[in-house]
Amino acid sequence: MELQEDAHREGTLHISRHDTNRIVISGTEFTQPFLLSSSRTAEWIPFDWSLVLQWQPELVLLGCHDVDDATLAPLFDANISVERMSTASACRTFNALAHEGRDVVAAFAMDVSE
């Protein structure tokens, strides 16, 4: 799905497209699990939160629904809010929040068919 190209903050990473097997961010295609902040991306082993804990965002957008609270406990313990949603919703929400300058991380396990 092509996302509406809004003006985005200078230097902020922006999700421009997602479909069945990939997410495109600032011209780079991702097909494996990854983390995204407004300024960087990183490979991600799903549900290993060590890198997220280092980045210390105020909010994590988790692009999948089927994650129990026990799996998210390290984030909750660090006072990091988590929103579980479809990958499509996480893409749209990330763009909106990053555009506002919010300290947000999106975590994509690459189930982009949602």
C-alpha positions as CSV (number, residue, x, y, z in Angstrom):
1,M,0.0,0.0,0.0
2,E,1.3,3.4,-1.0
3,L,1.1,5.9,1.8
4,Q,0.2,9.5,1.3
5,E,3.3,11.5,0.8
6,D,3.0,14.3,3.4
7,A,5.8,16.7,4.0
8,H,7.8,15.2,6.8
9,R,10.4,16.6,9.2
10,E,13.8,17.2,7.6
11,G,16.1,14.3,8.4
12,T,13.2,12.1,9.8
13,L,12.8,8.6,8.4
14,H,9.5,8.1,6.7
15,I,7.6,5.0,5.7
16,S,6.6,5.4,2.1
17,R,5.1,2.0,1.2
18,H,4.2,-1.4,2.7
19,D,2.9,-4.5,1.1
20,T,2.8,-8.2,1.6
21,N,6.5,-8.8,2.0
22,R,8.2,-5.4,2.5
23,I,8.2,-2.0,4.0
24,V,10.0,0.9,2.2
25,I,11.5,3.6,4.4
26,S,13.2,6.6,2.8
27,G,13.9,4.6,-0.3
28,T,15.3,1.5,1.5
29,E,13.4,-1.8,1.3
30,F,13.0,-3.9,4.5
31,T,12.0,-7.6,4.3
32,Q,13.2,-8.9,7.6
33,P,12.2,-7.9,11.2
34,F,13.4,-4.5,12.1
35,L,13.1,-1.5,14.5
36,L,12.5,2.0,13.3
37,S,12.9,5.3,15.0
38,S,12.7,8.7,13.4
39,S,16.5,8.7,13.0
40,R,17.6,5.1,12.6
41,T,16.7,1.5,11.8
42,A,18.2,-1.7,13.1
43,E,17.7,-5.4,12.5
44,W,15.6,-6.9,15.2
45,I,15.2,-10.4,16.7
46,P,11.5,-10.2,17.5
47,F,10.7,-9.6,21.2
48,D,14.4,-9.0,22.2
49,W,13.9,-5.6,23.7
50,S,17.5,-4.8,24.5
51,L,18.0,-2.3,21.7
52,V,14.6,-0.6,22.4
53,L,15.6,-0.3,26.1
54,Q,18.9,1.4,25.0
55,W,17.0,3.8,22.7
56,Q,14.5,4.7,25.5
57,P,11.5,5.9,23.4
58,E,8.4,7.1,25.1
59,L,6.3,4.8,22.9
60,V,6.7,1.5,21.0
61,L,4.3,0.8,18.1
62,L,4.2,-3.0,17.8
63,G,3.0,-4.1,14.4
64,C,1.3,-7.3,15.5
65,H,-1.5,-8.1,17.9
66,D,-0.7,-11.5,19.3
67,V,1.8,-10.6,22.0
68,D,1.1,-11.2,25.6
69,D,1.9,-8.8,28.4
70,A,4.6,-11.0,29.8
71,T,6.6,-10.6,26.6
72,L,6.3,-6.9,26.9
73,A,7.2,-6.7,30.6
74,P,10.7,-5.3,30.0
75,L,9.2,-2.3,28.2
76,F,6.5,-1.8,30.9
77,D,9.1,-2.0,33.6
78,A,11.1,0.7,31.9
79,N,7.9,2.9,31.7
80,I,7.8,2.6,27.9
81,S,4.3,2.7,26.5
82,V,3.3,0.0,24.0
83,E,0.5,0.1,21.4
84,R,-0.3,-3.2,19.6
85,M,-1.8,-2.7,16.1
86,S,-1.7,-4.1,12.6
87,T,1.4,-3.4,10.5
88,A,-0.6,-1.0,8.3
89,S,-1.8,0.9,11.3
90,A,1.8,1.0,12.8
91,C,3.1,2.4,9.5
92,R,0.5,5.2,9.4
93,T,0.8,6.0,13.1
94,F,4.6,6.0,13.0
95,N,4.6,8.6,10.2
96,A,2.2,10.8,12.0
97,L,4.0,10.7,15.4
98,A,7.5,11.1,13.9
99,H,6.2,14.1,11.9
100,E,5.1,15.6,15.2
101,G,8.6,15.1,16.6
102,R,7.5,12.4,19.1
103,D,10.1,9.9,20.4
104,V,8.6,6.7,19.0
105,V,9.9,3.4,17.8
106,A,8.1,1.0,15.5
107,A,8.8,-2.7,15.8
108,F,8.0,-4.8,12.7
109,A,8.1,-8.6,12.9
110,M,7.4,-8.5,9.1
111,D,3.9,-9.9,9.1
112,V,3.0,-7.1,6.7
113,S,0.0,-8.9,5.2
114,E,-2.3,-7.4,7.9
